[in-house]
Amino acid sequence: MIKVTSGNIPVEVTINSLRSPDCGAGMSYLGTVRNYLDGKQSKGLSFEVEDAVMQESLEKIEAQALEKFDVSEIAIVHRTGSFAVGDDILLIAISAGHRGPAFEACMHIIDLIKELHDEWKREELECQSFIFKLN
């Protein structure tokens, strides 16, 4: 299940939707906006990508992970728009029979999405004020 939204991520509802008696492992990852980038203060970030492009890219990642790992279901919810430090931007939830494949699939999905973020994400950094004293 892939969902691209400008609204809040329904974390608990999404995770609970993957529960199954066949699955002993539920794995989730919640990505939030942090307050730094490469040692610089961040004010927030935005994603500059069309919703349809994001949706298609995430669907490909989901299909690849379902084929590669022994997992039952994957949910990826990614927000679009502009965000402040602390805002949730990405949820990955996975159900599987065992924890190993769930962890491996989650790491794989995160790594692939981070590559996309290199293209999509724009950080807003704090400006440093400089005072020059002229003699």
Rosetta silent file (secondary structure, phi, psi, omega in degrees, C-alpha in Angstrom):
SEQUENCE: MIKVTSGNIPVEVTINSLRSPDCGAGMSYLGTVRNYLDGKQSKGLSFEVEDAVMQESLEKIEAQALEKFDVSEIAIVHRTGSFAVGDDILLIAISAGHRGPAFEACMHIIDLIKELHDEWKREELECQSFIFKLN
SCORE:     score description
SCORE:     0.000 S_00000001
   1 L     0.000  123.755  177.685    0.000    0.000    0.000 S_00000001
   2 E  -116.632  134.532  177.178    1.432    3.319   -1.083 S_00000001
   3 E  -137.613  124.531  173.774   -0.035    6.637   -0.009 S_00000001
   4 E  -107.936  126.569 -173.174    1.201   10.082   -0.989 S_00000001
   5 E  -147.254  151.956  171.475   -0.433   12.791    1.089 S_00000001
   6 L   -94.570   -8.519 -179.521   -0.112   16.394    2.166 S_00000001
   7 L   -87.954 -177.618  178.312   -1.921   15.526    5.404 S_00000001
   8 L   -66.342  154.361  178.823   -0.708   13.926    8.601 S_00000001
   9 L   -86.432  123.630  177.440    0.471   10.322    8.554 S_00000001
  10 L   -79.907   77.852 -170.888   -1.979    7.946   10.277 S_00000001
  11 H   -57.087  -59.821 -174.967    0.825    6.024   12.002 S_00000001
  12 H   -62.812  -42.271  179.771   -1.138    3.738   14.324 S_00000001
  13 H   -62.472  -43.505 -179.310   -3.905    3.025   11.791 S_00000001
  14 H   -64.482  -47.719 -179.953   -1.369    2.161    9.090 S_00000001
  15 H   -61.822  -46.214 -179.143    0.668   -0.135   11.324 S_00000001
  16 H   -64.778  -27.385 -179.790   -2.434   -1.877   12.672 S_00000001
  17 H   -67.704  -16.792 -179.289   -3.763   -2.438    9.145 S_00000001
  18 L   -95.243   -4.021 -179.880   -0.844   -4.815    8.511 S_00000001
  19 L   -64.128  138.501 -179.414   -1.469   -7.060   11.512 S_00000001
  20 L  -154.203  145.276  177.662   -2.108  -10.673   10.609 S_00000001
  21 L   -64.972  -18.133  179.192   -2.126  -13.988   12.473 S_00000001
  22 L   -79.657  -14.922 -171.468    0.367  -15.248    9.858 S_00000001
  23 L  -112.906  121.551  177.660    2.913  -12.592   10.751 S_00000001
  24 L   -93.477   -3.957 -177.745    5.043  -12.647   13.858 S_00000001
  25 E  -129.068  131.063  171.350    6.940   -9.500   12.924 S_00000001
  26 E  -125.339  122.930 -175.840    5.772   -5.958   12.457 S_00000001
  27 E  -120.865  135.136  176.536    8.459   -3.444   11.565 S_00000001
  28 E  -140.424  151.983  178.086    7.981    0.294   11.236 S_00000001
  29 E  -135.440  129.821  177.871   10.124    3.325   10.545 S_00000001
  30 E  -119.543  114.003  179.472    8.991    6.909   11.031 S_00000001
  31 E   -92.938  133.428  179.903   11.128    9.571    9.371 S_00000001
  32 E  -126.526  163.244  178.582   10.978   13.108   10.746 S_00000001
  33 L   -77.436  123.249  178.331   12.601   16.424    9.834 S_00000001
  34 L   -92.836  169.649 -172.967   15.775   16.874   11.853 S_00000001
  35 L   -96.373   15.660  178.656   17.277   20.198   12.885 S_00000001
  36 E  -150.915  156.420  173.537   20.603   19.915   11.067 S_00000001
  37 E  -146.733  119.078  179.177   22.144   19.043    7.699 S_00000001
  38 L    51.120   42.727  177.289   25.877   18.617    7.261 S_00000001
  39 L    79.883    3.294  179.907   26.542   20.513   10.488 S_00000001
  40 E  -109.034  147.118  177.628   24.244   23.412    9.572 S_00000001
  41 E   -68.758  132.841  177.875   21.004   24.362   11.326 S_00000001
  42 E  -106.240  138.565  174.731   17.915   23.433    9.345 S_00000001
  43 E   -93.534  -17.603 -178.195   14.651   25.359    9.524 S_00000001
  44 E   156.108 -167.776  179.568   12.791   22.667    7.620 S_00000001
  45 E  -154.932  167.800  174.808   12.472   21.106    4.218 S_00000001
  46 E  -141.734  161.510  177.012   10.178   20.628    1.273 S_00000001
  47 E  -112.167  123.657 -179.571    9.761   18.055   -1.458 S_00000001
  48 L  -106.860   80.565 -179.993    9.823   19.302   -5.035 S_00000001
  49 L  -155.447  144.663  176.818    8.270   16.417   -6.938 S_00000001
  50 L   -69.688  143.721 -179.099    4.869   15.800   -8.473 S_00000001
  51 H   -55.245  -41.752 -178.286    2.610   13.526   -6.444 S_00000001
  52 H   -64.578  -36.838  178.325    2.189   11.132   -9.400 S_00000001
  53 H   -68.212  -43.505  177.577    5.968   10.811   -9.813 S_00000001
  54 H   -61.614  -46.331 -179.683    6.399   10.155   -6.092 S_00000001
  55 H   -57.165  -49.989 -178.095    3.573    7.599   -6.136 S_00000001
  56 H   -62.947  -42.346  179.316    5.040    5.718   -9.114 S_00000001
  57 H   -62.631  -43.934 -179.563    8.551    5.712   -7.634 S_00000001
  58 H   -69.268  -34.619  176.258    7.332    4.385   -4.289 S_00000001
  59 H   -62.826  -38.573  177.863    5.215    1.707   -6.005 S_00000001
  60 H   -65.316  -42.689  178.394    8.340    0.450   -7.798 S_00000001
  61 H   -62.536  -44.734  178.962   10.250    0.307   -4.515 S_00000001
  62 H   -59.830  -48.349 -178.747    7.389   -1.571   -2.851 S_00000001
  63 H   -60.686  -42.170  179.465    7.155   -4.106   -5.712 S_00000001
  64 H   -63.616  -43.320 -179.306   10.900   -4.693   -5.660 S_00000001
  65 H   -67.001  -39.222  178.357   10.955   -5.245   -1.884 S_00000001
  66 H   -63.955  -33.781  179.289    7.988   -7.625   -2.003 S_00000001
  67 H   -76.725  -37.442 -172.635    9.796   -9.663   -4.644 S_00000001
  68 H   -82.248  -31.907 -173.108   13.211   -9.593   -2.952 S_00000001
  69 L  -118.134  152.393  179.826   12.267  -10.226    0.698 S_00000001
  70 L   -84.502   73.448  179.010   10.069  -12.769    2.434 S_00000001
  71 L  -124.612  156.472 -177.207    7.532  -10.263    3.726 S_00000001
  72 L   -88.557  -49.376 -177.121    3.742  -10.286    3.585 S_00000001
  73 E  -143.919  152.485  176.886    2.799   -6.619    3.257 S_00000001
  74 E  -133.762  136.524  171.980    4.410   -3.221    2.959 S_00000001
  75 E  -124.364  129.793  175.311    2.895    0.193    3.580 S_00000001
  76 E  -126.217  121.503  177.130    4.717    3.372    2.604 S_00000001
  77 E  -119.804  120.399 -177.506    3.154    6.733    3.448 S_00000001
  78 E  -125.670  132.549  179.773    5.083    9.775    2.248 S_00000001
  79 E   -89.481  153.473  174.178    4.059   13.387    2.750 S_00000001
  80 L  -119.979  156.804  178.646    4.404   16.175    0.205 S_00000001
  81 L   116.454 -155.263 -179.191    4.754   19.875    0.812 S_00000001
  82 E  -112.153  143.286 -172.747    6.829   21.945    3.236 S_00000001
  83 E  -138.337  148.612  176.900    7.727   20.833    6.746 S_00000001
  84 E   -95.924  165.102  175.985    9.220   22.202    9.936 S_00000001
  85 L   -53.961  132.382  178.946   11.735   20.519   12.212 S_00000001
  86 L    95.814  -15.180  179.621   10.037   17.636   14.035 S_00000001
  87 L   -70.529  143.637  173.683    7.329   17.008   11.422 S_00000001
  88 E   -76.432  137.199  179.055    6.741   13.419   10.284 S_00000001
  89 E  -126.314  -20.135 -174.370    7.449   12.917    6.580 S_00000001
  90 E  -150.606  132.952  172.266    7.696    9.176    5.955 S_00000001
  91 E  -124.937  129.705  171.479    6.264    5.974    7.391 S_00000001
  92 E  -120.545  125.630  177.649    7.359    2.524    6.304 S_00000001
  93 E  -129.107  138.007 -175.507    5.503   -0.398    7.871 S_00000001
  94 E  -137.343  138.167  170.971    6.166   -4.048    7.099 S_00000001
  95 E  -117.607  141.348 -177.758    4.607   -7.313    8.208 S_00000001
  96 E  -154.435  164.075  177.775    6.432  -10.605    7.864 S_00000001
  97 L   -66.307  -32.247 -176.055    6.549  -14.075    9.321 S_00000001
  98 L  -139.376  156.292 -173.839    9.896  -13.340   10.968 S_00000001
  99 H   -68.504  -34.696 -177.195   11.837  -10.250   12.076 S_00000001
 100 H   -54.682  -57.144  179.247   14.935  -10.802    9.893 S_00000001
 101 H   -62.180  -32.809  179.535   13.242  -10.270    6.541 S_00000001
 102 H   -65.044  -46.723  178.362   11.200   -7.381    7.980 S_00000001
 103 H   -62.717  -45.337 -178.718   14.334   -5.535    9.154 S_00000001
 104 H   -62.088  -45.079  179.537   16.176   -6.236    5.887 S_00000001
 105 H   -63.296  -41.901 -179.304   13.258   -5.057    3.756 S_00000001
 106 H   -62.425  -46.982  178.812   12.832   -1.906    5.833 S_00000001
 107 H   -61.015  -41.884  179.239   16.522   -0.955    5.529 S_00000001
 108 H   -61.135  -46.997  179.954   16.428   -1.641    1.786 S_00000001
 109 H   -63.551  -44.722  178.859   13.338    0.541    1.313 S_00000001
 110 H   -58.891  -46.325 -178.699   14.801    3.375    3.412 S_00000001
 111 H   -60.389  -42.225  179.654   18.023    3.337    1.397 S_00000001
 112 H   -68.041  -39.238  178.715   16.143    3.520   -1.916 S_00000001
 113 H   -68.465  -37.839  177.475   13.886    6.329   -0.707 S_00000001
 114 H   -60.320  -35.798  176.157   16.899    8.287    0.600 S_00000001
 115 H   -62.962  -41.071  177.382   18.340    8.146   -2.944 S_00000001
 116 H   -65.822  -36.650  179.811   15.102    9.684   -4.243 S_00000001
 117 H   -61.025  -30.183  177.492   15.253   12.339   -1.526 S_00000001
 118 H   -58.562  -32.341  178.410   18.563   13.497   -3.002 S_00000001
 119 H   -87.091  -38.032 -169.794   16.550   14.572   -6.058 S_00000001
 120 H   -88.978  -33.818 -166.744   13.294   15.640   -4.376 S_00000001
 121 E   -85.664  138.665  173.919   14.262   17.253   -1.080 S_00000001
 122 E  -125.809  117.760  179.446   15.119   20.921   -0.567 S_00000001
 123 E   -87.046  142.313  173.364   16.479   21.915    2.849 S_00000001
 124 E  -107.012  110.207 -175.297   15.907   25.373    4.277 S_00000001
 125 E   -99.396  149.393  175.517   18.999   26.262    6.283 S_00000001
 126 L   -66.973  139.867  175.696   19.459   29.006    8.869 S_00000001
 127 L   -88.396  138.771  175.801   21.526   31.913    7.617 S_00000001
 128 L   -93.590  134.502  177.320   24.520   32.947    9.661 S_00000001
 129 L   -88.058  136.908  177.688   25.021   36.654   10.185 S_00000001
 130 L  -120.291  138.053  176.065   28.499   37.990    9.654 S_00000001
 131 L  -118.606  122.261  178.519   29.803   41.307   10.916 S_00000001
 132 L  -105.846  134.071  177.444   32.899   42.659    9.279 S_00000001
 133 L  -102.234  120.003  179.791   34.914   45.367   10.933 S_00000001
 134 L   -99.015  137.282  178.200   36.599   47.640    8.444 S_00000001
 135 L   -85.519    0.000    0.000   39.636   49.654    9.531 S_00000001
